[in-house]
Each structure stands twice: as C-alpha cells, then as structure tokens.
C-alpha cells in the first residue's frame, strides 16, 4: 500500500469496524436470547451465522482485494454492514434478524479483509495490528459501558455496529484504487502463494484457537448473569474493564515489539489464556469471574498481535494475513454455537475443561511455526516450512493490505476477532 499520510488511520478504522461485531458478541447473544425469546443455543446459532458470513467474505476476497481495489472493497463492505446490521436492529422476527446479520457479517468480513491486506503490506505490520486492537478494544469498551444504560433489546448493539460502519466510510478516501497499488505491473498479480505448509498449519491452528476462546466468549454473559450472580449493569462494567485491560495488553505488545520474539508471547500466552478460560467458566462469584475475564482479555490482544504479525511475515502481499483472518473468523463463527452446545450438555465447568484442553493442544503447532520464523527478516523465504513446490496462487498486487483477530474477534473480535473479541476476535 502506498505510503499515504492517512492510510494507516483508514486501516485502523476499518479494522475497528470489521472486528466490532465479534467483540460485542456476548451482549448480542444475550440480548437476542432475552429479546426474541430464543434459547441459549438458538441465540448462539444466530451469532455463529453472523460470524460465518464474515469468514466467507474473507475466503472469497483473500486474493481479490487488490484487483477490486481496497477503496472500493472497503466501501462495499461498510455499506453492507450498515444495511445488514441496520435491518437486524429494526427487525423483530428471528428470520429478519438472521438475514440482516448474514449481510452485515459479510460486510464485516470484507472490511476486515481490506484492513488485513493493508496491514500486511506495511513496513511494521505488528505495530499496525496493535493500533487496530487498541482502537477496537476502546470502542467496544465504551459500548459495554453505555449500552446497559440506553435500554434493553437486541436493536442497540446492532445499531451501534451499523453506525460505526457509517462513521468509518469517509476514511476510505485515503485507501488506494486498483491502479495505485505500488505501481505494480499486471503480470505480478499471478505470483505464487508462498510458504504453504506454514500458512496452512497456522490457519488450521488459529481456527481452533479462535473457536475455543469464542465458545466461552459467546456465553460469558450467561455465565456472569446466571452462575456468577452479576446484574446486567455490573456485567457490562466487568466487560468494559476487561476490554480496558485489553487496551493495556495491546499497548504492552506495541511497546515490546519484536524484543521477545514470537515464540514466548504466542506459546506462553496461549497457555495462560487456557487457564483464564478455565477460571472464567468455573467462576461462582463476581470476583473470580471478573479476574478470569480481565486477565484473559489482557493477554488475548498480546498473543493476537504477534499471530497477526506472524501471518503477515509469510506473504508481504497480505494473502496469508487475509486467510489467517478468515480462518479466525470461521473459528469465531463456530464459537457461540459450540459454547452453547457444550454448556447445555456438559455445563459451564465441563465446557471450560474441554476448551482449555483444546487451547493446550493448539499451542504446540502455533509455537512451532513461530519458532521457524524467529530471527528472520520481515518477509523471509521460509523454505524449511514448505518443502513442496509452490503453485501459482490467486493474484493480487504486492502490498495489498492484509484477526480479530475479536472480532470479534476481536477481537479483540477478535474475532478477529476478532473475536474476535476481546478474548475473542
């Protein structure tokens, strides 16, 4: 992406808009359950459908952002978000809410894909990803503080996401058009997708990583209300403080940069997240629940920022970064329904044990990929990770920008987020 003075701000704004839905997943699922008289599993399924639309957009656009043009793709995504989430907010029947959520989710995924491709094309993708996590954590935290005081029902969180998309739209003027991408010739659009083995391992691992965390994130609101005994206002305060801790974590990640490498933040961070998941799911009082949620959300953006940087290092054109984000979104999409199903069959404690075990398992391949990339230049030829000949990959011009992670992922959204969300992306 060209070095435009405000291009980074546009990418951060897109990152925030795209990951906001995963970050707000607990309140969306909780309000759908209460406002539309849906069961926990049904409300979780609606959340999963929303995030599945986001994941689909990323997979479709992974190699097409440069051809379409970041500016055009971002604007289409933001308009789809505004229309889809606005329709969901104004609708009172499950079918209409689902239809709006699908369209809005596809728009979120489109915005996230453009942001991911652009971040990967910058000289310091870790710093850009950290700024995006800071922004989405701050936005989601402010909404968690304010939404409980504005009324109930499912309309408010959907309306907030739609409004964020509209506010982000003017920033797209600072994104490049198809002809403005590095001045690259058309024949370079068909360059191979590099480091396939490393990328596939990373994508498969992040899918499970995001699913495990968002399975808990999607039902955290129900755990806080029913098992830990919090009121909705207190629960919103806990989530806001947790996202504030996410801001601190993202700030720390930005300050540390590459000083710790990637192995320690990714490996040790994932182990710590697994313990936090176990603590939150088994909490029977407000203090243990708040401790688990706050510590979880403090560590999540640190690990996610290094994972985003790792994905960006595999391809400077951002294709692995977009596919990484899409895999994360797919994991986030499976999270709410997985968490709801586990909670109904095994209880919250059984769900926590299962998710903790899954996170411990995926820590190994994530750490292995990070170890292989340690100490190399920003975009090295990781031939040790890819022994098979590279095949021609779908094209996009170099530098196309490319979680949350969570949203949200997502931080956040995550997921990806985005949370996916805070813990989430």
N, C-alpha and C positions, 0 to 999 in steps of 0.2 A: 504494500500500500504506500502511496506517495507520502512524503513527509509533510503533510499539511498541518498547519499550526493547530487546528481544532479537530483533526481526525481522531486523536486519542479520546477526546471528550465525547465524540459521537459514538465510538466503540464502547466506551464505558456506559453511556446512556442506553445503548442497545442491549448490552449485557444485563443491565439492571431490569429493563422491561421484559426481556426474554426469560429471566430466571425468577421473576417476582411470583408467578403462579405457583411453582414448586415451593418457594419459601412460605407462601401463605396456605399451604396445603392443610395443616391441622385445622385452621379456622374454617376453611372452605368445606372440608369433610364434616366437621362438627355442625356447622350451620345447615348444610344440606340434610343431615340426619334429623336435626330438630325442626327445621322449617318446612321440609317437604315430607315429613313422617316416613323417612327411609330408615331401614335397619343400618347398623354399622357397616355390614358387608356391602349393602347396596350403595351407601354413600361413598365407601372406599372404591367401589367399582366406577362410579362417576369420576372420581379423582384420577383413577388409573386411565380411563378413556381420554380425559383431557391431556394427560401427560403422554399417552400413546400417540396422540395427534402431533405433539411436539417432537417426539422421537422420529416419527415418519417423515416430518419435514426435513430434519437433519440428514437422514439417509438419502432422501431424494436430492437434496441440494449440495451434498458433500463435494461434488466435482463441478458444480454448475454456478457457484456464486460469482466467479469471475466472468463467465460467459454472459450471465444475466446482467451483471453489474451490481456491486454492493449497494449502491444508492437505490436502484430500482427494487432489488430484492428486499431491502430493509423497509422501504415504504409499503410494499405489498404486504409484508409480514405485519407491520404495525397497524395497517388498515384492517387486516383480518382479525387481529387481536381486538381492536376497538369494536368491530361489528359483532364478532363472536361472543366476547365476554359481555358486551352491552346487551345482546339478545338474552344471554343467560341471566343477567341481572334483572331484566324486565319481564322474564317469563315465570309462570307459576306452576307449570307442569313438568314432571321429570323428563319427558321426551324433548321438550323445547330446550330445557336446560342442558341436556346432553348434546343436542345439536349445536347449540351455541358454544359449549365447552370444547367440542371437537374442532370447530372452526378457529376458536381462539387459541387452542393448543397448537394447531398448525401454524398460526401466526407467531406464537411464542417461539416455536422451533425454528422458524425462518429467521427471526431476529437474532436468536442465539447462534445460528449457523454463520450469519454475516459477521457477528461480533467475534466468534471463534476464529474464523478465517483471517480476519483483520489483525487480531491479537498475535496469531502465529507468525504473521508477516512482519512484525515489528522487531526492532533490534533486541528488545528486552521483553519477551512475552510474559515472563514471570511477574514483572512489575505491572504490566498492563492488566493481567489477570487479577492481581492483588487489588488494584484500584477498582475493578469491577466488583469483586467480592465485598469490598468496603462499601461501595455505593448501594448494592442490593441489600446488604445487611442493615444499613442505616434506614433505607426506605421501608423495608419490611418491619423493622423495629418500631418505627414511627406509626405504622398502620396497626400493629398489635396493641400499641398504647391507646390509640384513638378509636378504633372500631367498636370496642365494647361500650363506649360512651355515646355512640351515634345510633344505636338501636340493634335489634336482632334481625334474623332472616338471612338468607343466602345472597341477597342482592348487593349488599355493601362491599364484600370482598371482590366480587366480580366487577362491580362498577369501578372500584379503585384500580384494578389492573387495566381496565379499558381506558381510564383517564390517564394512567401512566403512559400507555401507548401513544395517546394523542399528544401528550406533552413532549414525548421523545421525537415525534415526527419532524419538527423543524431542524433538529440536529443532523438529519440525514443529508442536508445540503452540503455537509463537509465530507461526505463519502465520495469516492471516485466513481466514474462511469466506466463502462467496459473498455473504452479507448484510452482511459487514463491510468491503466494499471501497469506501472513500471515501464511503459513504452515497449512492452514485450511483443515480439512478433507472434503471429498466429500459430506458426509451426511449433512453438514451445508449449502449446496447450496440451499436447499429447504425451508429455513426459511421463515416465513410469511412476507408479506409486512405490516409494522406497520402503525398505525395512519391513516387509510384510509380516514376517513371523513375529517380530517385536510388537508391531502395531496390533496384530490380531490377539496376541496374549494380553496386551494392555486393554484392548477394547472388551474382551471377554471378562477380564478381572474387574474392570470398572463397572460393568453391568451388574455383577453380583455385589460389588462394594456399595453401589448406589441403592440397589434393591433392599439390601439388609438394613441400611440406615433409614431409608424412607418408609420401609414397612413399619418401623417404630414411629417415625415422624408423623406418618399419616394417622396414627391412633394416639399420639401423645396427648392430644386434647381430651380424649375419652379417659385415658389413664389418670390425668390430672383431676378431672371432674369426679369420676366415679371411684377410683381406687385411692388416690391421694387426698381427696376431700377438699379440693380448691373450688372457689367460686369462679365464675367466668371472668370477672374483673381481675382477680388475683392471678388466674391462669394467664391472662393477657399480659400482666405485669411480668410474670416469670418468663414468658416467651420474649418479651421486649428486652429484659435483662440478658437473656441468653443470646439474643442477637447482638446486644451491646458487647457481650463477651466475644462474639464472632468478629465484631469490628476490631477489638483488641488483638484477636488472633491474626486477622488479616494484616493489621498494622505490623505486628511482630514478624510475620512472614515477609513482608516487604522490606523491613529493616534488616533481617538476616540475609535475604537474597540467597546466593549460592554458597554462603560461608559454611553451612553444614552439609553441603552436597545435597543429594536427593534421597539417599538410602535411609538415613536416620529419620528425617521427617516423615517419609512415606511408611517405612516399616514400623518404627516405634509409634508413630501417630495412629496408625490403623489398629495396633494392639490396644492403645489407650482408648480409642473410640469404642472398641468391642466391650471394654469394661464399663464404659459410660452407658452403653446400650443396656447392659445387664442391670446396672444400678437404677436407671430410669424405669425400666419395665417392672422391676420388683418393688418399687417405692410404695409405701403405705402411708406416708405422711408428707406434708408440704416441703419439709427441709430436704429429705433425701431425694424427692422428685426434682426440686429446684437445683440441687447440687449436680445431679446427673445431667439435667438439661443444659445447665450453664457451662459445665466443664466440656460436655460434648460439643456444644456449639463454639466454644473457644478453640478446640483442637481441629474441628472439621475444616474450616477455611484454610488453615495452615497446610494440612495434607492435600486438600483440593488444589491449592495454588501450585504446589510442587508437581502434582499429577498433570495439571494443565500445561505447565512448563515442559514436562517430560514428553507429553503428546506433541507439543509444538516442535520439540527438538527433532522429531522423527521426519518432519517434512516442512520446510520453511514456507511452502505454499499453502499450508493450513489444512490439507485434506485429512491427515490423521487427526488433527485437532477437532475438525468438524465431526468425523466419525466417532471419535472419543466422546464428544458431547452428545451425539445421538445415542451411543450405547449407554451412556449415563442416563439420558432421558428415558430410554427403554427400561432400564433398571428402576428408575424413579416411578415410571408408569406402572410397573408390576408391584411396586412397594405397597401402596394403600390396600389393594385387594389381598395381597399376600399377608400383610399385617393383620387385616381384619379377619381373614380366614384362620390364621394361626391363633389369634386372640379368642375366637369363638370356639375353637376345638381344643386348644391346649391351655387357654388362659393367658394372662399377660406375662406371668413368670415363664411359662413354657415357651411362649413366643420369644422372650428375651434370650433364653438359653439357646434356642435354635439360631437366632440371628447373630449372637455372639460367636457361636461355633463357625458360622459361615464367614464372618469377618476374619477370624483367625486363619481360616483356610486360604482366603484370597490374599492375605498379607504376604505369603511366600512368593507367588508369581509377580506381584507388584514390586516387591523388593528386588527380585532377580532382574527385571527389566531396568529398574533404576540403577542397579549396580553395574550393568553392562554399559549404561550411558554415562556413568560418573567419570568426570575428568576429561571428557571430550569437548571439542568446540561446540558452539551453539547448534550447528546443524551438521553433525558428522556422518560419515558413511558407516552405519552400524552393521558391517558385513558379518560380524560374529553372530549377529542375531538373525540374519537372513541368508541361509545357505542356498536357497533356491534362486534360479534366475528371476530377475524382476520382469514382470509382464507389463505391457502398456496399460497405464491406469487412465481413468477418465480425466479429461483435461480441465485445466483451469490455469490462469496465468500465474506466474510466480508472484508471491507476495500476497495472494488472496488471503484475506484475513481469515483466521480460523478459530463450563460444566452442564452446575451448576449449573460443573459442575453443579438452590437448590432448594436451584431450581431449577425447587426449587427449587433443587435443587434445588443455590440454591440453595443454591444454594442453594450458599448458600449456597439452590434452588436449590441448588442445589444446589437438585436437581435437582445444575445442573443443574442441579440443580440442578441442581440446581438444585440438587434439590431443585438440588436440588436443593434446597433449603438449607436452612441453616444447616443443620446437620444434614442436611439433605440432600442439594442440589439437589 
